[in-house]
Amino acid sequence: MRNKKRYAVVIDTYVYADNDYMARKMAHNLKRQVSGDHTRIIEINECPFASIETRALDNIGEPTSTSKWTDKDPLPF
């Protein structure tokens, strides 16, 4: 690694999702697939097609999994 130079690369891409949660989830999945250290998500914006208005997501953190069942959860039947 001593002979190699380090470069910062900014990647801009679109993800198509049903809601903010799924957009965050997809963005963080993409981040994990990028090989490199210190990869981070700086911003996520909702950009409707053919519209000049965008909306920045307030929470861009990785969604936490809440799918684990506990004894306090209601039964599905």
N, CA, C and O atoms as a Tinker XYZ file with bonds, in Angstrom:
   308  protein
     1  N      0.800000   -1.201000    0.000000    73     2
     2  CA     0.000000    0.000000    0.000000    64     1     3
     3  C      0.846000    1.270000    0.000000    63     2     4     5
     4  O      0.338000    2.353000   -0.294000    81     3
     5  N      2.116000    1.147000    0.323000    73     3     6
     6  CA     2.956000    2.345000    0.392000    64     5     7
     7  C      3.129000    2.998000   -0.962000    63     6     8     9
     8  O      3.264000    4.219000   -1.039000    81     7
     9  N      3.129000    2.218000   -2.034000    73     7    10
    10  CA     3.368000    2.768000   -3.369000    64     9    11
    11  C      2.092000    3.238000   -4.055000    63    10    12    13
    12  O      2.141000    3.783000   -5.158000    81    11
    13  N      0.970000    3.033000   -3.414000    73    11    14
    14  CA    -0.301000    3.421000   -4.038000    64    13    15
    15  C     -0.775000    4.762000   -3.504000    63    14    16    17
    16  O     -0.582000    5.090000   -2.333000    81    15
    17  N     -1.399000    5.526000   -4.389000    73    15    18
    18  CA    -1.993000    6.802000   -4.013000    64    17    19
    19  C     -3.447000    6.575000   -3.638000    63    18    20    21
    20  O     -4.083000    5.659000   -4.160000    81    19
    21  N     -3.975000    7.384000   -2.753000    73    19    22
    22  CA    -5.363000    7.280000   -2.327000    64    21    23
    23  C     -6.180000    8.366000   -3.013000    63    22    24    25
    24  O     -5.750000    9.516000   -3.102000    81    23
    25  N     -7.372000    7.990000   -3.501000    73    23    26
    26  CA    -8.248000    8.915000   -4.213000    64    25    27
    27  C     -9.629000    8.908000   -3.577000    63    26    28    29
    28  O    -10.096000    7.875000   -3.099000    81    27
    29  N    -10.272000   10.054000   -3.575000    73    27    30
    30  CA   -11.664000   10.159000   -3.133000    64    29    31
    31  C    -12.540000   10.116000   -4.373000    63    30    32    33
    32  O    -12.302000   10.858000   -5.327000    81    31
    33  N    -13.541000    9.264000   -4.370000    73    31    34
    34  CA   -14.451000    9.116000   -5.502000    64    33    35
    35  C    -15.872000    9.368000   -5.001000    63    34    36    37
    36  O    -16.334000    8.708000   -4.070000    81    35
    37  N    -16.548000   10.308000   -5.613000    73    35    38
    38  CA   -17.934000   10.604000   -5.266000    64    37    39
    39  C    -18.818000    9.946000   -6.308000    63    38    40    41
    40  O    -18.680000   10.203000   -7.503000    81    39
    41  N    -19.732000    9.089000   -5.849000    73    39    42
    42  CA   -20.624000    8.362000   -6.753000    64    41    43
    43  C    -22.047000    8.883000   -6.574000    63    42    44    45
    44  O    -22.549000    8.977000   -5.454000    81    43
    45  N    -22.674000    9.212000   -7.665000    73    43    46
    46  CA   -24.054000    9.696000   -7.659000    64    45    47
    47  C    -24.889000    8.697000   -8.431000    63    46    48    49
    48  O    -24.613000    8.433000   -9.602000    81    47
    49  N    -25.895000    8.143000   -7.801000    73    47    50
    50  CA   -26.742000    7.158000   -8.468000    64    49    51
    51  C    -28.170000    7.295000   -7.978000    63    50    52    53
    52  O    -28.422000    7.928000   -6.953000    81    51
    53  N    -29.092000    6.713000   -8.695000    73    51    54
    54  CA   -30.489000    6.695000   -8.296000    64    53    55
    55  C    -30.864000    5.306000   -7.822000    63    54    56    57
    56  O    -30.419000    4.311000   -8.393000    81    55
    57  N    -31.679000    5.231000   -6.783000    73    55    58
    58  CA   -32.307000    3.983000   -6.375000    64    57    59
    59  C    -33.810000    4.212000   -6.407000    63    58    60    61
    60  O    -34.290000    5.291000   -6.061000    81    59
    61  N    -34.531000    3.215000   -6.812000    73    59    62
    62  CA   -35.983000    3.302000   -6.878000    64    61    63
    63  C    -36.556000    2.486000   -5.726000    63    62    64    65
    64  O    -36.292000    1.290000   -5.609000    81    63
    65  N    -37.347000    3.148000   -4.872000    73    63    66
    66  CA   -37.889000    2.503000   -3.687000    64    65    67
    67  C    -39.305000    3.005000   -3.430000    63    66    68    69
    68  O    -39.703000    4.064000   -3.914000    81    67
    69  N    -40.051000    2.227000   -2.660000    73    67    70
    70  CA   -41.435000    2.583000   -2.349000    64    69    71
    71  C    -41.541000    3.675000   -1.290000    63    70    72    73
    72  O    -42.529000    4.409000   -1.250000    81    71
    73  N    -40.523000    3.786000   -0.429000    73    71    74
    74  CA   -40.601000    4.762000    0.655000    64    73    75
    75  C    -39.191000    5.115000    1.138000    63    74    76    77
    76  O    -38.202000    4.564000    0.654000    81    75
    77  N    -39.115000    6.036000    2.093000    73    75    78
    78  CA   -37.826000    6.494000    2.608000    64    77    79
    79  C    -37.038000    5.359000    3.259000    63    78    80    81
    80  O    -35.824000    5.259000    3.079000    81    79
    81  N    -37.723000    4.512000    4.008000    73    79    82
    82  CA   -37.061000    3.392000    4.690000    64    81    83
    83  C    -36.344000    2.496000    3.683000    63    82    84    85
    84  O    -35.177000    2.153000    3.873000    81    83
    85  N    -37.043000    2.117000    2.612000    73    83    86
    86  CA   -36.453000    1.225000    1.614000    64    85    87
    87  C    -35.326000    1.925000    0.857000    63    86    88    89
    88  O    -34.353000    1.272000    0.479000    81    87
    89  N    -35.430000    3.233000    0.627000    73    87    90
    90  CA   -34.352000    3.974000   -0.035000    64    89    91
    91  C    -33.103000    3.968000    0.840000    63    90    92    93
    92  O    -31.994000    3.786000    0.337000    81    91
    93  N    -33.276000    4.165000    2.148000    73    91    94
    94  CA   -32.130000    4.114000    3.065000    64    93    95
    95  C    -31.525000    2.726000    3.087000    63    94    96    97
    96  O    -30.303000    2.574000    3.073000    81    95
    97  N    -32.372000    1.717000    3.120000    73    95    98
    98  CA   -31.884000    0.336000    3.158000    64    97    99
    99  C    -31.080000    0.005000    1.899000    63    98   100   101
   100  O    -30.007000   -0.592000    1.987000    81    99
   101  N    -31.594000    0.390000    0.735000    73    99   102
   102  CA   -30.900000    0.122000   -0.519000    64   101   103
   103  C    -29.581000    0.895000   -0.590000    63   102   104   105
   104  O    -28.580000    0.360000   -1.068000    81   103
   105  N    -29.566000    2.141000   -0.122000    73   103   106
   106  CA   -28.343000    2.942000   -0.142000    64   105   107
   107  C    -27.264000    2.300000    0.719000    63   106   108   109
   108  O    -26.100000    2.255000    0.322000    81   107
   109  N    -27.638000    1.808000    1.882000    73   107   110
   110  CA   -26.648000    1.189000    2.759000    64   109   111
   111  C    -26.201000   -0.172000    2.233000    63   110   112   113
   112  O    -25.060000   -0.572000    2.467000    81   111
   113  N    -27.071000   -0.887000    1.532000    73   111   114
   114  CA   -26.651000   -2.136000    0.885000    64   113   115
   115  C    -25.613000   -1.851000   -0.199000    63   114   116   117
   116  O    -24.630000   -2.581000   -0.329000    81   115
   117  N    -25.833000   -0.789000   -0.975000    73   115   118
   118  CA   -24.852000   -0.396000   -1.989000    64   117   119
   119  C    -23.524000   -0.007000   -1.345000    63   118   120   121
   120  O    -22.453000   -0.350000   -1.846000    81   119
   121  N    -23.611000    0.710000   -0.231000    73   119   122
   122  CA   -22.393000    1.136000    0.462000    64   121   123
   123  C    -21.560000   -0.069000    0.892000    63   122   124   125
   124  O    -20.335000   -0.048000    0.771000    81   123
   125  N    -22.207000   -1.110000    1.388000    73   123   126
   126  CA   -21.490000   -2.310000    1.816000    64   125   127
   127  C    -20.821000   -3.028000    0.645000    63   126   128   129
   128  O    -19.818000   -3.714000    0.841000    81   127
   129  N    -21.357000   -2.882000   -0.564000    73   127   130
   130  CA   -20.804000   -3.557000   -1.730000    64   129   131
   131  C    -19.579000   -2.841000   -2.311000    63   130   132   133
   132  O    -18.816000   -3.432000   -3.075000    81   131
   133  N    -19.398000   -1.583000   -1.951000    73   131   134
   134  CA   -18.251000   -0.825000   -2.458000    64   133   135
   135  C    -17.014000   -1.274000   -1.704000    63   134   136   137
   136  O    -16.983000   -1.276000   -0.473000    81   135
   137  N    -15.983000   -1.657000   -2.470000    73   135   138
   138  CA   -14.748000   -2.068000   -1.806000    64   137   139
   139  C    -13.907000   -0.831000   -1.521000    63   138   140   141
   140  O    -13.614000   -0.043000   -2.420000    81   139
   141  N    -13.538000   -0.679000   -0.304000    73   139   142
   142  CA   -12.754000    0.466000    0.117000    64   141   143
   143  C    -13.042000    0.763000    1.570000    63   142   144   145
   144  O    -14.086000    0.389000    2.105000    81   143
   145  N    -12.102000    1.440000    2.198000    73   143   146
   146  CA   -12.319000    1.771000    3.599000    64   145   147
   147  C    -12.935000    3.152000    3.720000    63   146   148   149
   148  O    -12.787000    3.992000    2.832000    81   147
   149  N    -13.605000    3.372000    4.794000    73   147   150
   150  CA   -14.204000    4.667000    5.125000    64   149   151
   151  C    -15.257000    5.101000    4.105000    63   150   152   153
   152  O    -15.368000    6.288000    3.800000    81   151
   153  N    -16.019000    4.160000    3.582000    73   151   154
   154  CA   -17.114000    4.496000    2.678000    64   153   155
   155  C    -18.273000    5.024000    3.523000    63   154   156   157
   156  O    -18.605000    4.443000    4.557000    81   155
   157  N    -18.879000    6.108000    3.092000    73   155   158
   158  CA   -19.980000    6.677000    3.862000    64   157   159
   159  C    -21.034000    7.267000    2.942000    63   158   160   161
   160  O    -20.761000    7.594000    1.787000    81   159
   161  N    -22.223000    7.396000    3.464000    73   159   162
   162  CA   -23.319000    8.028000    2.732000    64   161   163
   163  C    -23.434000    9.452000    3.261000    63   162   164   165
   164  O    -23.620000    9.670000    4.458000    81   163
   165  N    -23.324000   10.401000    2.367000    73   163   166
   166  CA   -23.308000   11.803000    2.765000    64   165   167
   167  C    -24.708000   12.406000    2.722000    63   166   168   169
   168  O    -25.056000   13.226000    3.571000    81   167
   169  N    -25.504000   12.011000    1.749000    73   167   170
   170  CA   -26.806000   12.641000    1.559000    64   169   171
   171  C    -27.709000   11.703000    0.776000    63   170   172   173
   172  O    -27.246000   10.981000   -0.107000    81   171
   173  N    -29.004000   11.712000    1.098000    73   171   174
   174  CA   -30.011000   11.002000    0.314000    64   173   175
   175  C    -31.130000   11.989000    0.044000    63   174   176   177
   176  O    -31.668000   12.597000    0.969000    81   175
   177  N    -31.482000   12.150000   -1.227000    73   175   178
   178  CA   -32.546000   13.071000   -1.628000    64   177   179
   179  C    -33.619000   12.332000   -2.400000    63   178   180   181
   180  O    -33.318000   11.438000   -3.192000    81   179
   181  N    -34.875000   12.702000   -2.171000    73   179   182
   182  CA   -35.967000   12.220000   -3.007000    64   181   183
   183  C    -36.022000   13.138000   -4.228000    63   182   184   185
   184  O    -36.148000   14.354000   -4.086000    81   183
   185  N    -35.927000   12.562000   -5.418000    73   183   186
   186  CA   -35.884000   13.323000   -6.663000    64   185   187
   187  C    -36.970000   12.807000   -7.602000    63   186   188   189
   188  O    -36.692000   11.932000   -8.422000    81   187
   189  N    -38.193000   13.317000   -7.511000    73   187   190
   190  CA   -39.247000   12.835000   -8.410000    64   189   191
   191  C    -38.875000   13.077000   -9.874000    63   190   192   193
   192  O    -38.282000   14.098000  -10.222000    81   191
   193  N    -39.235000   12.128000  -10.707000    73   191   194
   194  CA   -38.939000   12.227000  -12.137000    64   193   195
   195  C    -39.619000   13.453000  -12.723000    63   194   196   197
   196  O    -40.780000   13.723000  -12.416000    81   195
   197  N    -38.921000   14.186000  -13.550000    73   195   198
   198  CA   -39.413000   15.367000  -14.268000    64   197   199
   199  C    -39.837000   16.497000  -13.322000    63   198   200   201
   200  O    -40.707000   17.301000  -13.661000    81   199
   201  N    -39.233000   16.553000  -12.162000    73   199   202
   202  CA   -39.540000   17.620000  -11.216000    64   201   203
   203  C    -38.235000   18.296000  -10.814000    63   202   204   205
   204  O    -37.197000   17.645000  -10.691000    81   203
   205  N    -38.299000   19.602000  -10.611000    73   203   206
   206  CA   -37.096000   20.305000  -10.182000    64   205   207
   207  C    -37.007000   20.376000   -8.656000    63   206   208   209
   208  O    -35.986000   20.807000   -8.120000    81   207
   209  N    -38.046000   19.964000   -7.960000    73   207   210
   210  CA   -38.043000   19.995000   -6.503000    64   209   211
   211  C    -37.518000   18.674000   -5.944000    63   210   212   213
   212  O    -37.918000   17.597000   -6.386000    81   211
   213  N    -36.631000   18.771000   -4.979000    73   211   214
   214  CA   -36.114000   17.595000   -4.301000    64   213   215
   215  C    -36.367000   17.740000   -2.808000    63   214   216   217
   216  O    -36.645000   18.832000   -2.311000    81   215
   217  N    -36.265000   16.612000   -2.101000    73   215   218
   218  CA   -36.454000   16.616000   -0.656000    64   217   219
   219  C    -35.334000   15.802000   -0.027000    63   218   220   221
   220  O    -35.168000   14.621000   -0.333000    81   219
   221  N    -34.572000   16.431000    0.844000    73   219   222
   222  CA   -33.497000   15.726000    1.542000    64   221   223
   223  C    -34.094000   14.935000    2.699000    63   222   224   225
   224  O    -34.920000   15.454000    3.451000    81   223
   225  N    -33.674000   13.677000    2.842000    73   223   226
   226  CA   -34.127000   12.865000    3.956000    64   225   227
   227  C    -33.456000   13.352000    5.232000    63   226   228   229
   228  O    -32.248000   13.588000    5.257000    81   227
   229  N    -34.243000   13.499000    6.286000    73   227   230
   230  CA   -33.702000   13.940000    7.568000    64   229   231
   231  C    -32.825000   12.862000    8.193000    63   230   232   233
   232  O    -31.778000   13.162000    8.767000    81   231
   233  N    -33.253000   11.607000    8.081000    73   231   234
   234  CA   -32.529000   10.486000    8.664000    64   233   235
   235  C    -31.922000    9.667000    7.533000    63   234   236   237
   236  O    -32.648000    9.041000    6.760000    81   235
   237  N    -30.595000    9.668000    7.432000    73   235   238
   238  CA   -29.945000    8.875000    6.395000    64   237   239
   239  C    -29.189000    7.695000    6.992000    63   238   240   241
   240  O    -28.435000    7.012000    6.298000    81   239
   241  N    -29.398000    7.464000    8.285000    73   239   242
   242  CA   -28.728000    6.350000    8.952000    64   241   243
   243  C    -29.248000    5.013000    8.454000    63   242   244   245
   244  O    -30.330000    4.933000    7.871000    81   243
   245  N    -28.470000    3.964000    8.687000    73   243   246
   246  CA   -28.860000    2.624000    8.266000    64   245   247
   247  C    -30.034000    2.160000    9.113000    63   246   248   249
   248  O    -29.979000    2.243000   10.340000    81   247
   249  N    -31.099000    1.671000    8.478000    73   247   250
   250  CA   -32.252000    1.191000    9.244000    64   249   251
   251  C    -31.860000   -0.007000   10.106000    63   250   252   253
   252  O    -31.066000   -0.853000    9.693000    81   251
   253  N    -32.424000   -0.062000   11.300000    73   251   254
   254  CA   -32.174000   -1.199000   12.174000    64   253   255
   255  C    -33.263000   -2.232000   11.983000    63   254   256   257
   256  O    -34.416000   -1.895000   11.712000    81   255
   257  N    -32.898000   -3.466000   12.124000    73   255   258
   258  CA   -33.853000   -4.554000   11.957000    64   257   259
   259  C    -34.687000   -4.689000   13.219000    63   258   260   261
   260  O    -34.152000   -4.831000   14.318000    81   259
   261  N    -35.988000   -4.645000   13.054000    73   259   262
   262  CA   -36.895000   -4.822000   14.187000    64   261   263
   263  C    -37.744000   -6.065000   13.992000    63   262   264   265
   264  O    -38.836000   -6.164000   14.552000    81   263
   265  N    -37.260000   -7.007000   13.210000    73   263   266
   266  CA   -38.065000   -8.170000   12.876000    64   265   267
   267  C    -37.947000   -9.303000   13.889000    63   266   268   269
   268  O    -38.573000  -10.347000   13.703000    81   267
   269  N    -37.162000   -9.131000   14.959000    73   267   270
   270  CA   -37.028000  -10.186000   15.955000    64   269   271
   271  C    -38.237000  -10.189000   16.872000    63   270   272   273
   272  O    -38.620000   -9.152000   17.414000    81   271
   273  N    -38.825000  -11.339000   17.040000    73   271   274
   274  CA   -40.020000  -11.476000   17.862000    64   273   275
   275  C    -39.618000  -11.642000   19.315000    63   274   276   277
   276  O    -38.658000  -12.346000   19.627000    81   275
   277  N    -40.353000  -10.993000   20.199000    73   275   278
   278  CA   -40.140000  -11.157000   21.638000    64   277   279
   279  C    -41.445000  -11.621000   22.275000    63   278   280   281
   280  O    -42.487000  -11.635000   21.620000    81   279
   281  N    -41.390000  -11.992000   23.526000    73   279   282
   282  CA   -42.578000  -12.456000   24.248000    64   281   283
   283  C    -43.609000  -11.355000   24.422000    63   282   284   285
   284  O    -44.787000  -11.644000   24.633000    81   283
   285  N    -43.193000  -10.106000   24.339000    73   283   286
   286  CA   -44.120000   -8.991000   24.530000    64   285   287
   287  C    -44.871000   -8.608000   23.249000    63   286   288   289
   288  O    -45.836000   -7.846000   23.306000    81   287
   289  N    -44.442000   -9.125000   22.106000    73   287   290
   290  CA   -45.099000   -8.815000   20.835000    64   289   291
   291  C    -46.440000   -9.546000   20.737000    63   290   292   293
   292  O    -46.585000  -10.659000   21.241000    81   291
   293  N    -47.427000   -8.906000   20.078000    73   291   294
   294  CA   -48.713000   -9.602000   19.909000    64   293   295
   295  C    -48.592000  -10.770000   18.941000    63   294   296   297
   296  O    -47.789000  -10.740000   18.008000    81   295
   297  N    -49.379000  -11.772000   19.169000    73   295   298
   298  CA   -49.383000  -12.931000   18.279000    64   297   299
   299  C    -50.110000  -12.577000   16.987000    63   298   300   301
   300  O    -51.039000  -11.770000   17.013000    81   299
   301  N    -49.714000  -13.154000   15.866000    73   299   302
   302  CA   -50.310000  -12.790000   14.569000    64   301   303
   303  C    -51.688000  -13.400000   14.339000    63   302   304   305
   304  O    -52.287000  -13.158000   13.290000    81   303
   305  N    -52.204000  -14.169000   15.266000    73   303   306
   306  CA   -53.523000  -14.789000   15.062000    64   305   307
   307  C    -54.467000  -14.472000   16.184000    63   306   308
   308  O    -55.615000  -14.914000   16.168000    81   307
